[in-house]
Amino acid sequence: MAVDAPAGHVLRFGATERGLHAIHGSAFAVMFATGLVLWVPALAQLFSSRPLMKAIHLTAAVAWLTALALVAILGDRRALRATRREIERLDADDLDWLRRRSSVPQGRFNAGQKLHAVAQAALAVLFTVSGLLLWLGERDTDWRLPGTLALHDVSMLVAGALVAGHVWMAVSPRGLPAIGGIVRGTVTRAWAAEHHPKWVPDEAASTSRRRPGLVGLAAAVLTIAAGVALLELLVFT
């Protein structure tokens, strides 16, 4: 189903891209918060039920991976492939932009956003693998590899710092107009022309294919996970 952008706006992100962003952001917030409770002694004393925090952390991790897989499988894979190709390619303008030449024209993603996305993807792999090894290591000592816990902690802290910077930039006066792109999918044509002149699509391209129920399905996974976490809360307390 094609959806036209409102007058004066252009479509920047489709439903699949927005769904992935929402799922990753919300699940990461839960995992980061519970991870800090498990890691910081003062917080561990404040939230005294360590088994509960660990259960919520693991539930959020499983829900995150499941929801991401559902969106990737059932969503607009063509759009995801196009986005991946955009992010992975750094051209001469991107390199100039990174040299603080802010007047250099940028595409749908500027060079900083591309590097942020690549770093987050790499970190997601690192803390997923290290988290899985930690979980297996609790059940079989053969999986207790040296440095796994340190790798998991450092990966999550670096990812947290990147997310904090990402949020700070998003709510800054320069970044605030872009929030509509990740919430509704569209940004004003004037803003796009000013900040991403190499990308601004023509009128015919300002449409998006949506998969009905896609985000709802992924949201249902997270809702079920939240229900499981709540049940665990009631059981442990």
Contacts in CASP RR format, 6 or more apart in sequence:
PFRMAT RR
TARGET T0000
AUTHOR 0000-0000-0000
METHOD contacts of the structure
MODEL  1
MAVDAPAGHVLRFGATERGLHAIHGSAFAVMFATGLVLWVPALAQLFSSR
PLMKAIHLTAAVAWLTALALVAILGDRRALRATRREIERLDADDLDWLRR
RSSVPQGRFNAGQKLHAVAQAALAVLFTVSGLLLWLGERDTDWRLPGTLA
LHDVSMLVAGALVAGHVWMAVSPRGLPAIGGIVRGTVTRAWAAEHHPKWV
PDEAASTSRRRPGLVGLAAAVLTIAAGVALLELLVFT
1 209 0 8 1.000
1 210 0 8 1.000
1 212 0 8 1.000
2 207 0 8 1.000
2 208 0 8 1.000
2 209 0 8 1.000
3 11 0 8 1.000
3 207 0 8 1.000
3 208 0 8 1.000
3 210 0 8 1.000
4 206 0 8 1.000
4 207 0 8 1.000
5 11 0 8 1.000
5 186 0 8 1.000
5 206 0 8 1.000
5 207 0 8 1.000
6 186 0 8 1.000
8 188 0 8 1.000
8 189 0 8 1.000
8 190 0 8 1.000
9 186 0 8 1.000
9 187 0 8 1.000
9 188 0 8 1.000
9 189 0 8 1.000
9 206 0 8 1.000
10 186 0 8 1.000
10 187 0 8 1.000
10 188 0 8 1.000
10 189 0 8 1.000
10 192 0 8 1.000
10 200 0 8 1.000
10 201 0 8 1.000
10 205 0 8 1.000
10 206 0 8 1.000
11 185 0 8 1.000
11 186 0 8 1.000
11 201 0 8 1.000
11 205 0 8 1.000
11 206 0 8 1.000
11 207 0 8 1.000
11 208 0 8 1.000
12 108 0 8 1.000
12 181 0 8 1.000
12 185 0 8 1.000
12 186 0 8 1.000
12 187 0 8 1.000
12 192 0 8 1.000
13 21 0 8 1.000
13 181 0 8 1.000
13 182 0 8 1.000
13 185 0 8 1.000
14 76 0 8 1.000
14 79 0 8 1.000
14 185 0 8 1.000
14 208 0 8 1.000
14 210 0 8 1.000
15 75 0 8 1.000
15 76 0 8 1.000
15 208 0 8 1.000
15 210 0 8 1.000
15 211 0 8 1.000
15 214 0 8 1.000
15 215 0 8 1.000
16 71 0 8 1.000
16 75 0 8 1.000
16 76 0 8 1.000
16 77 0 8 1.000
16 79 0 8 1.000
16 80 0 8 1.000
16 211 0 8 1.000
16 214 0 8 1.000
17 79 0 8 1.000
17 80 0 8 1.000
17 83 0 8 1.000
18 181 0 8 1.000
18 182 0 8 1.000
18 183 0 8 1.000
18 185 0 8 1.000
18 215 0 8 1.000
19 71 0 8 1.000
19 214 0 8 1.000
19 215 0 8 1.000
19 218 0 8 1.000
20 68 0 8 1.000
20 71 0 8 1.000
20 72 0 8 1.000
20 80 0 8 1.000
21 182 0 8 1.000
22 215 0 8 1.000
23 64 0 8 1.000
23 67 0 8 1.000
23 68 0 8 1.000
23 71 0 8 1.000
23 218 0 8 1.000
23 222 0 8 1.000
24 64 0 8 1.000
24 68 0 8 1.000
24 120 0 8 1.000
24 124 0 8 1.000
25 163 0 8 1.000
26 222 0 8 1.000
27 60 0 8 1.000
27 61 0 8 1.000
27 63 0 8 1.000
27 64 0 8 1.000
27 67 0 8 1.000
27 222 0 8 1.000
28 64 0 8 1.000
28 159 0 8 1.000
28 160 0 8 1.000
28 163 0 8 1.000
30 56 0 8 1.000
30 57 0 8 1.000
30 60 0 8 1.000
31 57 0 8 1.000
31 60 0 8 1.000
31 61 0 8 1.000
31 64 0 8 1.000
31 156 0 8 1.000
32 156 0 8 1.000
32 159 0 8 1.000
32 160 0 8 1.000
32 163 0 8 1.000
34 53 0 8 1.000
34 54 0 8 1.000
34 56 0 8 1.000
34 57 0 8 1.000
34 60 0 8 1.000
35 53 0 8 1.000
35 57 0 8 1.000
35 156 0 8 1.000
36 43 0 8 1.000
37 43 0 8 1.000
37 44 0 8 1.000
37 46 0 8 1.000
37 47 0 8 1.000
37 53 0 8 1.000
38 44 0 8 1.000
38 50 0 8 1.000
38 53 0 8 1.000
38 54 0 8 1.000
38 57 0 8 1.000
39 153 0 8 1.000
44 50 0 8 1.000
44 53 0 8 1.000
47 53 0 8 1.000
49 236 0 8 1.000
49 237 0 8 1.000
51 236 0 8 1.000
52 232 0 8 1.000
52 233 0 8 1.000
52 236 0 8 1.000
52 237 0 8 1.000
55 229 0 8 1.000
55 232 0 8 1.000
55 236 0 8 1.000
56 229 0 8 1.000
56 232 0 8 1.000
56 233 0 8 1.000
58 135 0 8 1.000
59 225 0 8 1.000
59 228 0 8 1.000
59 229 0 8 1.000
59 232 0 8 1.000
60 225 0 8 1.000
60 229 0 8 1.000
61 128 0 8 1.000
61 131 0 8 1.000
62 225 0 8 1.000
63 221 0 8 1.000
63 222 0 8 1.000
63 224 0 8 1.000
63 225 0 8 1.000
65 128 0 8 1.000
66 221 0 8 1.000
67 218 0 8 1.000
67 219 0 8 1.000
67 221 0 8 1.000
67 222 0 8 1.000
68 218 0 8 1.000
70 217 0 8 1.000
70 218 0 8 1.000
70 221 0 8 1.000
71 214 0 8 1.000
71 215 0 8 1.000
71 218 0 8 1.000
72 80 0 8 1.000
74 211 0 8 1.000
74 214 0 8 1.000
74 217 0 8 1.000
75 211 0 8 1.000
75 214 0 8 1.000
76 209 0 8 1.000
76 210 0 8 1.000
76 211 0 8 1.000
79 209 0 8 1.000
86 107 0 8 1.000
86 108 0 8 1.000
86 109 0 8 1.000
86 114 0 8 1.000
87 109 0 8 1.000
87 113 0 8 1.000
87 114 0 8 1.000
87 117 0 8 1.000
87 118 0 8 1.000
88 114 0 8 1.000
88 118 0 8 1.000
89 114 0 8 1.000
90 111 0 8 1.000
90 114 0 8 1.000
93 104 0 8 1.000
93 105 0 8 1.000
93 106 0 8 1.000
93 111 0 8 1.000
93 198 0 8 1.000
94 106 0 8 1.000
94 110 0 8 1.000
94 111 0 8 1.000
94 114 0 8 1.000
95 111 0 8 1.000
96 104 0 8 1.000
97 104 0 8 1.000
97 106 0 8 1.000
97 110 0 8 1.000
97 111 0 8 1.000
97 112 0 8 1.000
98 111 0 8 1.000
98 112 0 8 1.000
98 115 0 8 1.000
105 196 0 8 1.000
105 197 0 8 1.000
105 198 0 8 1.000
106 195 0 8 1.000
106 196 0 8 1.000
106 197 0 8 1.000
106 198 0 8 1.000
106 199 0 8 1.000
107 196 0 8 1.000
107 197 0 8 1.000
107 198 0 8 1.000
107 199 0 8 1.000
108 196 0 8 1.000
108 199 0 8 1.000
109 117 0 8 1.000
109 196 0 8 1.000
110 195 0 8 1.000
110 196 0 8 1.000
116 162 0 8 1.000
116 166 0 8 1.000
119 158 0 8 1.000
119 162 0 8 1.000
120 159 0 8 1.000
120 162 0 8 1.000
120 163 0 8 1.000
123 155 0 8 1.000
123 156 0 8 1.000
123 158 0 8 1.000
123 159 0 8 1.000
123 162 0 8 1.000
124 159 0 8 1.000
126 151 0 8 1.000
126 152 0 8 1.000
126 155 0 8 1.000
127 151 0 8 1.000
127 152 0 8 1.000
127 155 0 8 1.000
127 156 0 8 1.000
127 159 0 8 1.000
130 148 0 8 1.000
130 149 0 8 1.000
130 151 0 8 1.000
130 152 0 8 1.000
130 155 0 8 1.000
131 148 0 8 1.000
131 152 0 8 1.000
133 143 0 8 1.000
133 145 0 8 1.000
133 148 0 8 1.000
134 148 0 8 1.000
134 149 0 8 1.000
134 152 0 8 1.000
136 143 0 8 1.000
137 143 0 8 1.000
137 144 0 8 1.000
169 175 0 8 1.000
170 176 0 8 1.000
170 178 0 8 1.000
170 179 0 8 1.000
171 179 0 8 1.000
177 187 0 8 1.000
177 188 0 8 1.000
177 191 0 8 1.000
178 187 0 8 1.000
178 191 0 8 1.000
178 195 0 8 1.000
180 186 0 8 1.000
180 187 0 8 1.000
181 187 0 8 1.000
185 208 0 8 1.000
186 206 0 8 1.000
189 200 0 8 1.000
192 199 0 8 1.000
192 200 0 8 1.000
193 200 0 8 1.000
END
